Amino acid sequence: MKISGYILDRLPAFIAEIIAWVLSLIVMYVFGMPAEAMTLVTVILLICTVCTSLWDIRRRKIYFDRMCRDLDRLDQKYLLSEMMPEAQFYEGKIYNDVLQQANKSMCDKVAYYRREALSFREYIEMWVHETKLPVASLQLMCHNDGNTRYAEQLRRIDDSIESVLYYARSENAEKDYIIKPVLLKRAVGDAAVRNRSDLQEHGVSLTAEGLDKEVMTDGKWLSFIIGQLMANSIKYGADEIRITAEEDDDSTVLHFRDNGIGIPESDMPYIFEKSFTGENGRNGRHSTGMGLYIVKNLCSKLGHSVSAGSVQGEYTELNIVFGRNNMFDVT
């Protein structure tokens, strides 16, 4: 709290006190009081005014300075009401009560929307499982009848439904993964098998090198991430995908590169943002802007980092960095 601000705030009261003091002097002069008495009264009033002002400034400064320090230290500012010092003046007690009631109301609202979000996510997961059953039945029927025409469309529907499930779980992925050593070749192979029909249909060649390395991750989630990258490459006109890996003392890096249409430089800072479609998405590519957002979200949950580089019209490269865990190294 600044003392100058306090003085400006109290300026009308100080002016009123000065006017009262002047009027008192005039009254004393009219009644013929000696100058010594008038001086003594002036000194007494001045001392009382200064002492009460200093006392009020001190207790307010202690209160508000501590409040500002606590606010600066808090990462979650809404918890300020829990850290508020006990006020020694009436207005401060009102501030405490107001902040606590406002915080309680906010917490109640947050809890309500969390319950709503959890309920909706549980419904989505239930819907996905219920929907996958008839789709799987139809796929089996098409397989038995030898009908490949509808089987391919059903597979795409099944992939879309599974993407919904992964997105619904991506906010709480830590409840559904198991971190253990995973061979990159296995994860890439699973993703390639899952997307084999699309790769063949669009004439996309897949080259993989140096994938005989183990990383600490969840195999199911990593296969899904790689599958999302493959789907993006196919969607954006790639006819060649190259997946390589390299490692150093601290990390292993998976490079996923395609020769598709690339990403405009102006879009690069936003490609991992939710629902961002960019220039390519607006050019009739049926982009939802969710694929790379889910990839980024899942990588963050698994403790991996992901970055991208691209030259429009030449290539796009996604790099996933896996940290090393020496606990599993055998020496």
C-alpha positions as CSV (number, residue, x, y, z in Angstrom):
1,M,0.0,0.0,0.0
2,K,1.3,3.5,-0.9
3,I,1.1,6.2,1.7
4,S,0.5,8.8,-1.0
5,G,-2.5,6.9,-2.2
6,Y,-3.9,6.7,1.4
7,I,-3.4,10.5,1.8
8,L,-5.2,11.2,-1.5
9,D,-8.1,8.9,-0.5
10,R,-8.4,10.6,2.9
11,L,-7.9,14.1,1.5
12,P,-11.6,15.1,1.9
13,A,-11.5,14.1,5.6
14,F,-8.3,16.1,6.1
15,I,-9.8,19.2,4.5
16,A,-12.9,18.8,6.7
17,E,-10.6,18.6,9.8
18,I,-8.7,21.7,8.7
19,I,-12.0,23.6,8.2
20,A,-13.2,22.5,11.7
21,W,-9.9,23.6,13.2
22,V,-10.1,27.1,11.6
23,L,-13.7,27.5,12.7
24,S,-12.6,26.5,16.3
25,L,-9.9,29.1,16.3
26,I,-12.4,31.7,15.1
27,V,-14.9,30.8,17.9
28,M,-12.1,30.9,20.5
29,Y,-10.9,34.3,19.2
30,V,-14.5,35.7,19.4
31,F,-14.8,34.5,23.0
32,G,-11.6,36.2,23.8
33,M,-9.5,33.2,24.7
34,P,-5.8,33.9,25.0
35,A,-3.4,33.0,22.2
36,E,-1.6,30.5,24.5
37,A,-4.8,28.5,24.9
38,M,-5.5,28.6,21.1
39,T,-2.0,27.4,20.4
40,L,-2.3,24.5,22.9
41,V,-5.6,23.4,21.4
42,T,-4.0,23.5,17.9
43,V,-1.0,21.3,19.1
44,I,-3.4,18.8,20.8
45,L,-5.5,18.5,17.7
46,L,-2.5,18.2,15.4
47,I,-0.9,15.5,17.6
48,C,-4.2,13.5,17.7
49,T,-4.7,13.7,14.0
50,V,-1.1,12.7,13.2
51,C,-1.1,9.8,15.7
52,T,-4.5,8.4,14.6
53,S,-3.5,8.7,10.9
54,L,-0.2,6.9,11.4
55,W,-1.9,4.2,13.4
56,D,-4.5,3.7,10.7
57,I,-1.9,3.7,7.9
58,R,0.2,1.1,9.8
59,R,-2.5,-1.5,10.3
60,R,-3.8,-1.0,6.7
61,K,-0.4,-1.2,5.2
62,I,0.4,-4.4,7.1
63,Y,-2.8,-6.0,5.9
64,F,-2.7,-5.0,2.3
65,D,1.1,-5.5,1.8
66,R,0.7,-9.1,3.1
67,M,-2.3,-9.6,0.8
68,C,-0.3,-8.5,-2.2
69,R,2.7,-10.7,-1.3
70,D,0.4,-13.7,-0.9
71,L,-1.2,-13.0,-4.2
72,D,2.2,-12.8,-6.0
73,R,3.3,-16.1,-4.5
74,L,0.1,-18.0,-5.5
75,D,-0.1,-19.8,-8.8
76,Q,-3.8,-20.2,-8.4
77,K,-4.9,-16.7,-7.5
78,Y,-8.5,-17.7,-6.5
79,L,-7.0,-19.2,-3.4
80,L,-6.2,-15.8,-2.0
81,S,-9.2,-15.8,0.4
82,E,-7.7,-18.9,2.1
83,M,-4.4,-17.0,2.7
84,M,-5.9,-13.6,3.8
85,P,-4.4,-12.2,7.0
86,E,-6.8,-11.5,9.9
87,A,-7.9,-7.8,9.5
88,Q,-7.5,-5.4,12.4
89,F,-9.9,-2.9,11.0
90,Y,-13.6,-3.1,10.1
91,E,-13.3,-2.6,6.3
92,G,-10.7,-5.4,6.2
93,K,-13.0,-7.8,7.9
94,I,-15.7,-7.0,5.3
95,Y,-13.1,-7.7,2.5
96,N,-12.3,-11.1,4.0
97,D,-16.0,-12.0,4.3
98,V,-16.7,-10.9,0.7
99,L,-13.7,-12.7,-0.8
100,Q,-14.5,-15.9,1.1
101,Q,-18.2,-15.9,0.0
102,A,-17.1,-15.1,-3.6
103,N,-14.5,-17.9,-3.5
104,K,-17.1,-20.4,-2.2
105,S,-19.5,-19.5,-4.9
106,M,-16.8,-19.9,-7.5
107,C,-15.7,-23.3,-6.1
108,D,-19.4,-24.5,-6.1
109,K,-19.7,-23.5,-9.8
110,V,-16.4,-25.2,-10.7
111,A,-17.5,-28.3,-8.9
112,Y,-20.8,-28.3,-10.7
113,Y,-19.2,-27.9,-14.2
114,R,-16.7,-30.6,-13.3
115,R,-19.5,-33.0,-12.5
116,E,-21.3,-32.1,-15.7
117,A,-18.1,-32.6,-17.8
118,L,-17.4,-36.0,-16.0
119,S,-21.0,-37.1,-16.6
120,F,-20.8,-36.1,-20.3
121,R,-17.4,-37.9,-20.8
122,E,-18.8,-41.0,-19.1
123,Y,-21.8,-40.8,-21.5
124,I,-19.5,-40.4,-24.5
125,E,-17.4,-43.4,-23.5
126,M,-20.6,-45.5,-23.0
127,W,-21.9,-44.4,-26.4
128,V,-18.6,-45.3,-28.1
129,H,-18.7,-48.8,-26.6
130,E,-22.3,-49.3,-27.4
131,T,-21.8,-48.1,-31.0
132,K,-18.7,-50.2,-31.6
133,L,-20.6,-53.4,-31.0
134,P,-23.0,-53.1,-34.0
135,V,-20.1,-51.7,-36.2
136,A,-18.0,-54.7,-35.3
137,S,-21.0,-57.0,-36.1
138,L,-21.4,-55.4,-39.5
139,Q,-17.7,-55.7,-40.2
140,L,-17.9,-59.4,-39.4
141,M,-20.9,-59.8,-41.6
142,C,-19.1,-58.1,-44.5
143,H,-16.1,-60.3,-44.0
144,N,-18.2,-63.4,-44.1
145,D,-20.1,-62.3,-47.2
146,G,-16.9,-61.1,-48.9
147,N,-18.2,-57.6,-49.3
148,T,-15.1,-55.4,-49.2
149,R,-16.9,-52.3,-50.4
150,Y,-18.9,-51.7,-47.2
151,A,-16.2,-53.2,-45.0
152,E,-13.8,-50.3,-45.8
153,Q,-16.4,-47.7,-45.0
154,L,-17.2,-49.5,-41.7
155,R,-13.6,-49.5,-40.8
156,R,-13.4,-45.7,-41.3
157,I,-16.5,-45.3,-39.1
158,D,-14.8,-47.5,-36.5
159,D,-11.7,-45.3,-36.7
160,S,-13.7,-42.2,-36.2
161,I,-15.5,-43.6,-33.2
162,E,-12.3,-44.7,-31.7
163,S,-10.9,-41.2,-32.2
164,V,-13.9,-39.9,-30.2
165,L,-13.0,-42.3,-27.4
166,Y,-9.3,-41.3,-27.4
167,Y,-10.3,-37.6,-27.3
168,A,-12.7,-38.1,-24.4
169,R,-10.0,-39.9,-22.5
170,S,-7.2,-37.6,-23.4
171,E,-8.0,-35.2,-20.6
172,N,-7.6,-37.9,-18.1
173,A,-5.2,-40.2,-19.9
174,E,-3.1,-40.8,-16.8
175,K,-5.9,-43.2,-15.6
176,D,-5.7,-45.3,-18.7
177,Y,-2.1,-45.9,-19.5
178,I,0.8,-48.1,-18.4
179,I,4.3,-46.8,-18.8
180,K,6.8,-49.6,-19.7
181,P,9.5,-50.2,-22.3
182,V,8.0,-50.2,-25.8
183,L,9.8,-51.1,-29.0
184,L,9.3,-48.3,-31.5
185,K,9.1,-50.9,-34.4
186,R,6.2,-52.6,-32.7
187,A,4.3,-49.3,-32.2
188,V,4.8,-48.1,-35.7
189,G,3.9,-51.6,-37.1
190,D,0.6,-51.6,-35.2
191,A,-0.2,-48.2,-36.5
192,A,0.7,-49.2,-40.1
193,V,-1.5,-52.4,-39.9
194,R,-4.4,-50.3,-38.6
195,N,-4.0,-47.8,-41.5
196,R,-2.9,-50.3,-44.1
197,S,-6.0,-50.0,-46.3
198,D,-5.8,-46.2,-46.5
199,L,-2.1,-46.3,-47.2
200,Q,-2.6,-48.8,-50.0
201,E,-5.7,-47.0,-51.4
202,H,-3.8,-43.6,-51.7
203,G,-0.6,-45.2,-52.9
204,V,1.5,-44.1,-49.9
205,S,4.8,-45.8,-49.4
206,L,6.0,-46.2,-45.8
207,T,9.7,-46.3,-45.0
208,A,11.0,-47.1,-41.5
209,E,14.6,-47.1,-40.3
210,G,16.3,-47.3,-36.9
211,L,13.2,-48.3,-35.0
212,D,14.9,-51.0,-33.0
213,K,14.9,-48.8,-29.9
214,E,12.9,-49.0,-26.7
215,V,11.2,-46.0,-25.2
216,M,9.3,-45.6,-21.9
217,T,5.7,-45.0,-22.9
218,D,2.3,-46.7,-23.3
219,G,2.2,-48.8,-26.5
220,K,-1.5,-48.4,-27.2
221,W,-1.4,-44.6,-26.9
222,L,1.8,-44.3,-28.9
223,S,0.3,-46.4,-31.7
224,F,-2.8,-44.2,-31.8
225,I,-0.5,-41.1,-31.9
226,I,1.4,-42.5,-34.9
227,G,-1.9,-43.5,-36.5
228,Q,-3.1,-39.9,-36.2
229,L,0.1,-38.7,-37.9
230,M,-0.4,-41.2,-40.7
231,A,-4.0,-40.1,-41.2
232,N,-2.9,-36.5,-41.5
233,S,-0.2,-37.4,-44.0
234,I,-2.8,-39.2,-46.2
235,K,-5.3,-36.4,-45.8
236,Y,-2.8,-33.8,-47.0
237,G,-1.6,-35.4,-50.1
238,A,1.5,-37.3,-49.1
239,D,2.7,-40.3,-51.2
240,E,5.7,-41.1,-49.1
241,I,6.1,-41.3,-45.3
242,R,9.5,-41.8,-43.7
243,I,9.8,-42.7,-40.0
244,T,13.2,-42.8,-38.3
245,A,14.6,-42.7,-34.8
246,E,17.8,-41.5,-33.2
247,E,18.9,-41.5,-29.6
248,D,21.5,-39.8,-27.4
249,D,22.4,-39.9,-23.7
250,D,19.3,-38.1,-22.6
251,S,16.5,-38.9,-25.1
252,T,15.2,-40.8,-28.1
253,V,13.6,-38.8,-30.9
254,L,11.1,-40.3,-33.3
255,H,11.0,-38.4,-36.7
256,F,7.8,-38.7,-38.7
257,R,8.3,-37.0,-42.1
258,D,6.0,-36.9,-45.2
259,N,6.1,-35.2,-48.6
260,G,2.6,-33.8,-48.5
261,I,1.5,-30.2,-49.2
262,G,3.1,-28.9,-46.1
263,I,2.0,-26.3,-43.6
264,P,2.1,-22.5,-44.3
265,E,4.6,-20.7,-42.1
266,S,1.9,-18.4,-40.7
267,D,0.0,-21.5,-39.4
268,M,2.9,-23.2,-37.7
269,P,2.5,-21.5,-34.3
270,Y,-1.1,-22.7,-34.0
271,I,-1.2,-26.2,-35.4
272,F,-1.4,-27.9,-31.9
273,E,-4.2,-25.6,-30.8
274,K,-7.7,-27.1,-30.4
275,S,-10.0,-26.8,-33.5
276,F,-7.4,-24.9,-35.5
277,T,-7.8,-25.9,-39.2
278,G,-5.6,-23.3,-40.8
279,E,-5.2,-22.6,-44.5
280,N,-5.1,-26.2,-45.5
281,G,-8.3,-27.0,-43.6
282,R,-10.2,-24.2,-45.3
283,N,-9.2,-25.5,-48.7
284,G,-11.6,-28.5,-48.6
285,R,-9.5,-31.0,-46.7
286,H,-12.3,-31.8,-44.2
287,S,-10.1,-30.9,-41.3
288,T,-11.5,-30.8,-37.8
289,G,-8.4,-29.3,-36.2
290,M,-8.4,-32.0,-33.5
291,G,-5.8,-34.5,-34.7
292,L,-2.6,-32.7,-33.7
293,Y,-4.3,-31.2,-30.6
294,I,-5.0,-34.8,-29.4
295,V,-1.4,-35.8,-30.3
296,K,0.0,-32.9,-28.3
297,N,-2.3,-33.5,-25.4
298,L,-1.5,-37.2,-25.2
299,C,2.3,-36.6,-25.5
300,S,2.1,-34.1,-22.7
301,K,0.2,-36.6,-20.5
302,L,2.8,-39.3,-21.3
303,G,5.7,-37.0,-20.5
304,H,6.9,-36.7,-24.1
305,S,7.4,-33.5,-26.1
306,V,6.3,-33.0,-29.7
307,S,7.4,-30.4,-32.2
308,A,6.8,-29.7,-35.9
309,G,8.7,-28.3,-38.9
310,S,7.4,-27.8,-42.4
311,V,8.0,-26.1,-45.7
312,Q,4.9,-25.5,-47.7
313,G,4.8,-27.7,-50.9
314,E,7.8,-29.8,-49.8
315,Y,7.4,-31.7,-46.5
316,T,6.1,-31.8,-42.9
317,E,8.0,-33.4,-40.1
318,L,6.8,-34.2,-36.5
319,N,9.3,-35.0,-33.9
320,I,8.4,-36.8,-30.7
321,V,11.0,-36.8,-27.9
322,F,11.0,-39.6,-25.3
323,G,13.0,-39.1,-22.1
324,R,15.5,-41.8,-21.1
325,N,15.0,-43.8,-17.9
326,N,18.3,-45.2,-16.7
327,M,16.5,-47.4,-14.1
328,F,15.8,-49.9,-16.9
329,D,19.3,-49.8,-18.4
330,V,21.4,-52.9,-18.0
331,T,25.0,-52.4,-17.4
